[in-house]
Each structure stands twice: as structure tokens, then as C-alpha cells.
Amino acid sequence: MSGERTVYQCEFAWLGGDHAVAEVAIVVVDGTIESVEETSRPAADAVRLPGLTIPGLANVHSHAFHRGLRSRTQAGIGSFWTWREQMYRLAGRLDPDTYFLLARAVYAEMVSAGMTAVGEFHYLHHQPGGVPYADPNAMGAALAAAAEEAGIRLTLLDTCYLQGGFGVALDGVQSRFGDGDVARWVERAAARTALASPSVRLGAAIHSVRAVDAASIELVSSWSRSQGLALHAHVSEQPAENEQCLAATGRSPSELLADHGALGEWFTAIHATHLTDDDLTLLGGAGVVVGLCPTTERDLADGVGPARALRDAGARLALGSDSHAVVDLFEEARAVELDERLVTRIRGSHDAPSLLRAATANGYASLGWATGGVLQPGALADFVTVDLRSVRTAGVGAEHAVEAAVFAATAGDIQRVVVGGRLVADAGHRSIDVARELHDVVMALTE
């Protein structure tokens, strides 16, 4: 241990309560928070953080390559299924080198937006035609390297994807996603150990009940639990998925996952948009995390999930930017409340502190970083500062600072970003020209 010590003096800090606290000193030693103290007498060498300091934001659901679709899927009438065809065309163009360049820019965009951890739902495994690369995990290695350079913590959720629908073989670009059978998926996923590092953790995912048969769901679930890995899956994203699952198995997706050992505190259900009352009881009773992705769910016209009912049933809510139509976790957070207002015509189902917990502590838990997402001794020194003097946030003090962050701020109001005690962004990424790199790689892949 080097004993490197830094003191950060926060004008305001959110320590997990209903309101922000004024004048808080956070002492960081070797990437971990040593102490958090309310004091108006900062140390002489303290780094001053104007604005509201909050734990780092955790993005629990990312498909990094989808960033190449931004603004390119908005013309004409369609649905999730027509959007998917455009996504497949982009997926067919990537290789480890181009995926590294795209992912580095995307992860740097996330860092600039205050995200200090991300879960990459990774299923783009093989070469076109489904032939493995010489290193079967070359695409995963590209993602890990990209996250390291961008300065964001990564949970690499290696995704099992075996069929194109219930009893339907993979076809076309989908062949890049599959390993042939679940045993070969386990073999490849188990060979990723070299990718793990202090800032990269390994996880697992079941793409969906339509893409993984019941017996394979059980093996993925049992293997991931034996390895202590976080497990994620898309769940009930569209009504068609529910209808097909019921027709093929007689069960809902949530019931099928429960039948085969997937559900528990280690499990994150992504989307969970179209649920029955029995599904709500099942997911809540299992204590799962539900990863809501409102900007993608509305971009794809998928619907509004029952966030309050899930929370009331016992599920923990977390947030993701999914297809990266927008990379702004404040927008995801307030959309949970605002979208539900449109459906229920009730205001205040989700208050600002609970939404901020969804964006921080609950997200870190979903990704397997048990000591992240909070400002307290022993926690990871991952935190960000929100400008309270921008045109969007000006005019608040400690009493309303949390509401200003959740309901008014945008990613553009993020000032300093600290990951593991290291400053990685200061009104923009410190080492990557994010806009230029995004422009260059997206244009090269799509034009």
C-alpha cells in the first residue's frame, strides 16, 4: 500500500439521507474512503469540490456498440423488432479493434456523465459466421481494455445466447452471439479470468428466455452462483416475449427463470416492463434488482414498467442507459418517476433520494461491487460533483440540492469525477477527446 492520501472538501454532499449536508470532508487513502466528516474547517491541503458531491453513478445495463445507432433509427414508423434489424447490421461490422475504439469512446462518454461503474451485457462474441477468434474472448478483452483506458469500473456480463427464439436456430448476424451449446458457453466464460483486474469484474447473463432454453438457463444459473458472479437477464421486455414464452413453456419469463434457479438477490432483471401480478410477487419476494432503462424503453416504444409495484413488492430498482440513445443517468432516474406519473396520474411515487439510491448503491450492488455507491468509511472512493450554479440547477441550497440533481440536472452538469480516488474527469474527460473519438469511430462504422 502506498498510503496515498487526499482530502476532498465538499460544499454539499449527499450521505444517503433525505437532504444534502453542507461542508463535508471526505478523506481518501489508496482508493478507499477512510473517513467522512462534517466540518467547516477544511484541511489546508484539501481539494475543494463546489456543488453537490454524490456517490458515483452505476450504469447497470450497457450494449456499448448500440451507441453507433444514435440518431440513425428515428425515421419512419416501426417497433423494437424493426429497430433490431438495424442493430444487427451494425453488429455485423465490428471486430476487436473497432469494438475497442467504439467502447473506449462510449465509456469515456459515461465517465464524463458521472458514471463510475458500468455493466456490459456482452453477447457479440465471435467472428461473422460464428467462428471463434483465435482468442475466444477477444471481444470481451477489447471491452475490458476500453474500460481501463476510459477509467470506469466494468462488470463484464458474458451473455449466453443459444437460439433465435423458442426452438429457432441462430441465423445471420446472430451466429456471432452463440457458442453452440451451454457447455461451450461455460468453457469460454470460465476462460476469462485474465480479464479480471481491480477495476474489471466478471459476471454472467442469460440473454432472454427466448434465446436460452430452460435446461441451459439452469446450468448458467448454477454455474454463475458457484463462481459468485452477478447474473443478469432481459425479462419481459415486450409482450411478444411473454406470449411466446407462455405458448412454448406454459410459464411467464419470470416463472421460467424462477423454476430454473435464476432468481435471488444476485439476479438483476433488465426492463421487467410487462409483468403479471404473480411476476411482481415472484421478483419482489426473491429480492432481485430490476434494472430500468427508461430512455431506451421509450425510444423503442416498449412501454413503462411497474416501478413502484416492483419496489413495493420487495425488488430494488437500478438504472441503465442500455442502447445509449441518451447517456445521462439523471434523465434515467427522473424518467422512472415522470413516466409513471403519465401512466398513473399520481405525483411522488419515487422521491429524489430513492431515485439517487437506484442510480448509485443499488446499481453497484447489481454489478457485484458491494462496497460502492455510498459515501462512507470503507467504501470505494468513487464520487462525482454536480454543478449547482448552472442555468438548470441554480437557486438551491442543502435542502433542495438532491432534488435539483435528480429532477433538473443533466450529464452536462457533472464537474469532477473521481474513481478509486483518482480524478478522471473535470468538466470533461481528462485524457480522451470524447466527441472527436465518438465522431470518428461511429462515422467509420456507419457510413
Secondary structure, DSSP 8 states (H G I E B T S, - for coil): ----EEEEEEEEE--SSSS-EEEEEEEEETTEEEEEEE-SS--TT-EEEEEEEEE-EEEEEE-GGGGGGTTTS-SSS--HHHHHHHHHHHHTT--HHHHHHHHHHHHHHHHHTTEEEEEEEE---S-TTS---SSTTHHHHHHHHHHHHHT-EEEEEEEE---SBTTB---GGGGGT--SSHHHHHHHHHTTGGG-BTTEEEEEEE--TTTS-HHHHHHHHHHHHHTT--EEEEES-SHHHHHHHHHHHSS-HHHHHHHTT--STTEEEEE--S--HHHHHHHHHHT-EEEE-HHHHHHTT-----HHHHHHHT-EEEE--BT-S---HHHHHHHHHHHHHHHH--S-SS-HHHHHHHHTHHHHHHTT-TT-SS-STTSB--EEEE-SSSTTT-S--TTTHHHHHHHT--GGGEEEEEETTEEEEESSBSS--HHHHHHHHHHHHH-
